[in-house]
Amino acid sequence: MTNQGNNLDKWYGHYANRTAGLAASEVRALFAVASRPEVVSLAGGMPFVSALPTDIVSGVMERVIRDKGPQALQYGSGQGVPLLREQILEVMALEGIRANVDDVVVTTGSQHALELVTKLFIDPGDVVLAEGPSYVTAMVVFKSFQAQVEHVEMDEFGLVPEALRQKIARLKADGKRIKFLYSIPTFSNPAGVTLTWERRLEVLEIARSNDILVLEDNPYGLLYFDGAPPHAMRSVEEDGVVYLGTFSKTLAPGFRVGWALAPHAIREKLILANEAAVLSPSSFTQMIISEYLSTADWKGQINTFRDVYRERRDAMLRALEDYLPDLSWTTPTGGFYIWLTLPDNIDSKSMLPRAVKELVAYTPGTAFYADGGGRNKVRLAFCYPEPSYIREGIRRLSTVINGELELLNTFSQTAPLNLRGAEHNIINPPANLG
Ligand SMILES: Cc1ncc(COP(=O)(O)O)c(C=O)c1O
C-alpha cells in the first residue's frame, strides 16, 4: 500500500497489508434496503429468537444479578466460567463428543474462536481448505490473515473425499503449506447439506495422513428436523480436530457466547490469544447461559426451535416446488439454509437489485466462494420469516427469475421457466412483510 491518503479516507495509505482482506461485500448496500419491512428477506441467517420465552430469559438474568452480581459484573478467566465449561461438555455429549473440561475455551461467539484459531496458525500465503461453498464470514477472517482459501468440491453428501485428496496432492506438488481444513459438516452454511458418517471417517483419515488440522464448525448440529445427524467428527478424533460450538442458534446470538474444544497444546495458545484479544469473555453473559442451562428446559427449547425451523423449511420446499419446479435445490434435514441452482446463464448477483425492487432478498452464491464461483447459485435462509412470508418471497423470486430469463431470451433463445402455480397467485401478499 502507498502512504497516500485520499478524499474518503485520510489514513488510506497507513493500513496494514492484511486489511485488504477486509473488503466490504459488494451487496452490503443492497442489504440495507432489503431490511425494510416490506421486503421478504431470505438473505440473513438470523435465528428466530422470538421463539424464546422472554419471562424465562428475564428471570434468569434477574437471578444472576441478584445472586451473583459482583462476580457477573467482574472480569473473569480467559478460558471461561468453569461451571459453564462443564455444562458445555453436556451439550457436546449430545453429538457424541467426550472431552475434558480443561480443553474447552469460551469465546465471544464461535466467530471469535474462528478468528483466534486463524491467528494462531496462518502466516501470509498459507492455505486454508474449505468446502465450496463455505461460510462467508469465515472466509473474511481467513483472507484478513492473508490465507489462500482453496475450495474443495461438495455434493449432496457433503465434502467429496476424492476431491479433497486430489486438491491436497496438487497443492503439495506446488509447494504450498496447508494449515487446516475448515469444514461445516452438519447442515452446512450455505449449502444445507450434511457430510455422511462414512465420509467423515474418510475425511479425517485424509487429514491425518497429510498432517492437516481439521477445524470443525458446528453451529447447527442440534437443529435437526428428521432425526439426529451423524456424530461430530471430534467424537472420533481428538488430536487432529479443533471443534467450534455456539449458543447462538440453540439459545440466542445476542449473548455472544461460543467455544472451542481443542487438543491440549492448542488450547493453551488459544487461552493466551483470547486474553490478548478480550482479557476475558463476558462473565455476565456466560453466567446467564449457565443459569439458563441449570434451571430451564433447554432441551425442550431446542425442540421448539426444531419445530419452528422444520415448518419454515417445509414451507420453503413446498413453495419452490410450486413456483420454481424446473430448478434444483438442496433438501436440508436441519439448520437454516437451502442452496438453489439457477439456470446457467443467470448471474444471481446482478439479478439481486431487480429482486430487491420486487421486494425479495437473498444472498448471491458468489459470496460463499473465495474464487468467484457460485455465479448461478443462491442461498435462501428459511430461519427468520414466517411460513406465509417465505411462500410469498419465493413467489416473488420466481417472477424475478422469469423476468431475467425473458430478458436474456431477448438476446438469445433461452426458454422461460415453467411457472407452474405462479399464474394463480396462491396466497395474497401479507399486508406487513416485516
Ligand atoms: C457456519 C457458521 N460459523 C460460525 C458462525 C458464527 O456464529 P456465532 O459467532 O454467533 O457463534 C455462524 C453464524 O451464522 C455460522 O453460520
The ligand as an SDF file (V2000), in Angstrom:
LIG
                    3D

 16 16  0  0  0  0  0  0  0  0999 V2000
  -21.0470  -21.6490    9.9620 C   0  0  0  0  0  0  0  0  0  0  0  0
  -21.0310  -20.5710   10.9830 C   0  0  0  0  0  0  0  0  0  0  0  0
  -19.9930  -20.4800   11.8110 N   0  0  0  0  0  0  0  0  0  0  0  0
  -19.9300  -19.5280   12.7540 C   0  0  0  0  0  0  0  0  0  0  0  0
  -20.9370  -18.6000   12.8940 C   0  0  0  0  0  0  0  0  0  0  0  0
  -20.7930  -17.5480   13.9480 C   0  0  0  0  0  0  0  0  0  0  0  0
  -21.6920  -17.7170   14.9830 O   0  0  0  0  0  0  0  0  0  0  0  0
  -21.5470  -17.0420   16.4020 P   0  0  0  0  0  0  0  0  0  0  0  0
  -20.3290  -16.1550   16.3900 O   0  0  0  0  0  0  0  0  0  0  0  0
  -22.7950  -16.2870   16.6130 O   0  0  0  0  0  0  0  0  0  0  0  0
  -21.3650  -18.1680   17.3670 O   0  0  0  0  0  0  0  0  0  0  0  0
  -22.0500  -18.6520   12.0580 C   0  0  0  0  0  0  0  0  0  0  0  0
  -23.1320  -17.6690   12.1730 C   0  0  0  0  0  0  0  0  0  0  0  0
  -24.0460  -17.5930   11.4060 O   0  0  0  0  0  0  0  0  0  0  0  0
  -22.1010  -19.6750   11.0780 C   0  0  0  0  0  0  0  0  0  0  0  0
  -23.1440  -19.8070   10.2440 O   0  0  0  0  0  0  0  0  0  0  0  0
  1  2  1  0
  2  3  1  0
  2 15  2  0
  3  4  2  0
  4  5  1  0
  5  6  1  0
  5 12  2  0
  6  7  1  0
  7  8  1  0
  8  9  2  0
  8 10  1  0
  8 11  1  0
 12 13  1  0
 12 15  1  0
 13 14  2  0
 15 16  1  0
M  END
$$$$
